[in-house]
């Protein structure tokens, strides 16, 4: 794996960001840039009557925060379920 540094430029919601990242993570940054801009564009279209750019940007941020929290919760539920299953399997294989 090539973990040397790479300088990239992202444009998120009309703002340019010059970043130095680990080369192996570039695809994640590029994908995040596309997703953020895509969701923001959807909110701008859906709520075209909202002229406050900060509100639309905040809605975009909230969208991703809720999705992240939901994914974490689902991941924890799966981990807990797997732990319960592991314990059950362990109990039955002892007999």
N, C-alpha and C positions, 0 to 999 in steps of 0.2 A: 504494500500500500504506500502511495506516495503522499506523505504528510507535509511536504514543504509548503511554504507560504505563497499565497497568490493575492494580487491586488485586483479587486473587481469594483465595478461601479454599478449600483442599483438605482433605479428610479421608482420610488414608492410614493404614490399619491402626489406626483409632480415634484418631489424633492429628490435631488441626487445625493446618494450616499457613496463615498469612497471608503472601501473597507479592505483590510488585510485579513484574510481568512486562511484556514487550512485547506489546501487544494482538494482534499477528499470530500470536503463539505460543500463545495461549490454548487452542486446540483440542488441541495436543500435551500440555499440562499436564492437561487434563481427561481425555484418553484414557489418559495414564499413570496417573492416579489410578484410573480404572476397571480397567485391566489389572492393576495391582499388587494392588488389593483382590480382584479375581477370582481371581488365581493363589494368593494367600494363603489365600483361602477354600477353594480346592481342596486345598491342602496340609493345612489344618486338618481337612478331612473325611477325606482319604486317610490321614493319620497321626493319627487322633483319640486314639490312646494316648499321643502325645507331649504332655505338659502344659507343657513349657518354651516359653513364648511367644517367647523370643529365638531358640531353635532353629528354630521355624517361620518366624520373620521372616528368619533367616539363610538358610533354604532358599529362600525367596522371592527374596531378593537374589541368591543363587547362580544361580537359574533365569534371571534377567534378564542377569546377567553372562555366563553361558555362551552365551546366545542372541546377545548383542552381539558377543562374540568370534567366534562361528561366522559371523555375518553379515559381520563385517569380513574374516575369512579368505576367505569366498566372494567378497566384493567384490574383494579383492586378486587372487584366482585369475582372476577375469573380466578385471580390468584387465591382468594379465600376458598372458592369452590374446589380448586385443585388441591389445596391443602387438606380440606375435609376428605376428598376422595383418596388422597395419599394415605391419610390416617386409617380410613376404612379398609383400604387394600392391605395395609400393614397388619391390621388386626386380623383379617381373614387369612392371611398367609402364614400367620404364626400358629394357627390351629392345625 
